[in-house]
Amino acid sequence: MCGCNFSAASQVQPERKSSKRTEPMTLLRFLLLTLLLLAADNHFLQAQAVVEQDTEDKKAGIIPIRMANARQMFLDRNVRGALNEYRVVLEAVPDHAAATFRIGECHYALKNYDLAKKYLQTALELDADVHKEIHYWLGMTHHRLAELDEAIEHFRTFRATTGRANNYYYDVDTYIEQCQFAKMMMQQPRNVKISNMGRQINSRFDDYTPSITADGSRLFFTSRRPDVKGGGIDRRGDYKYFENIFFAELDRKTGEWTAAQQVPGKLNTTSYDAVLSVAPDGKSMFVYKNDASSAGNIHFSRLDEETGEWSEAQKLGRPINTSYFESSVSVTADGKYLYFISERPGGEGQGDIYVAESRGDNRWGKPRNLGPLVNTPGDEKFVFVHPNGKHLFFASNGHQTMGSYDIFRCELVDGEPKRPINLGYPINTVNEESTFSLTADNQTMYIAAEYEGSLGERDIFKVDLSEFNILQEEVVSQVYLQGTVTNADNDRPMRDAAVMLFDSKGRSLFDTRTDRRGEFEFKVLRGEVYEVRVEVDGFRPLTEKVDLDNIDQSRLVVRRTFGLR
């Protein structure tokens, strides 16, 4: 018993004594261990800091390389590749103002205008001096979104803060004028109804150059969608799919179009093939081809009615095609005259409209330039002659437009064109409208455009013209309002006077300053009442109404003198 108790005591008591004897040793060990842990932790933190600094250094070195690579991709027209590179930079440095600006520039090139505005505005907020062209691109973006007052403001800021050496400096005045013109046009829309042709026809890619047969049963158009022949991407060009010709047929019973498909036969290739215009009977068509054997020329193809297949395209000879760019063609109903676009030397600008007379069997006489009333120092890129042979339609960015290319109409009298007329809003908008086809009864237009509701890039839309006489109605009649500002006491012209133009509802339309002769000019619409306000320091402001409602239709210029006191 006693042994048991002793044994128990001997097991417990020595532990107590040992604990008391080693307490200072344990504390020392604890302190040493703590110091070691602190040292190790400090070493780890230092090592981590070195790694992080090394990562930041590498990042700082890589970002300029990525920015340079992205810029080169953009200049090589690989916009999506550039966008991806800029996104990598922004992921690494979320407040990188330059990358944010470039992403906005990419979205503008891809026609994602809402996203372009978002990134460009963010770049400006991050750094007001992010790029010397920030206000230019914000102006362009607001213009494309029909936010016209904002566009004008940014264009003016750009002009005031950049030098004449900038490539865009001299373009800004044109864009401001387009915005002001667009404001006027949008205030008096044409009575038309526009609807998207839907997914049977359109894709999320680029669909354009619609051409309808005379009976309205078959629609031909060009597309750059993935199911082009060969499915190839132009990696030497714009990094989009190549283009092929598609068609759809109208079901007369249901009024619905069949799903678009490639035209059968040998017409389409693995390169660039685009329909320019289809014959009224749908048995032949003019085609644009651009490949190794034909750098941008007009070709011709026929339908084999037995097999339903289209023949391989045959190139038109000289003098229609040259070593220069030729595209867009339209032939009068009697087959006597061929109108086409060419960039050959001796024209008025980039692309001009020419006409050639038939010599039979697809042979044509020497082309004649239609002259400066139609052709401009800018670019004419589409032409369509009405079956009646009396009206010519064309697309231009050289005449007064709402932005980019608009469609114009002019009368042909003895083969000579008269003054062109803008077709007006909403057929024309602040974006590009350049290719269309008109049914034989003039009731329906098929147009490629970037209207609201597009499924992708350009879509093909149907325009109901039943309430709008596109041939006879005076669509838009412009007149030049020219004025001279003088000192009323001595009739001397006043230079640099501020001149503002308002519509009948008091909405601002234009503003400018007088030249050294005290003169100014506005291009306005006939049939409206305007208000002109003139201001010069030291003189009382002058406001006068200008009534253009009842002026003679032959008058193209209205002059006024504004004397200040």
Summary of the structure (lengths in Angstrom):
residues: 565
radius of gyration: 34.9
end to end distance: 133.0
largest distance: 142.1
contacts: 1761
relative contact order: 0.07
helix: 28%
strand: 31%
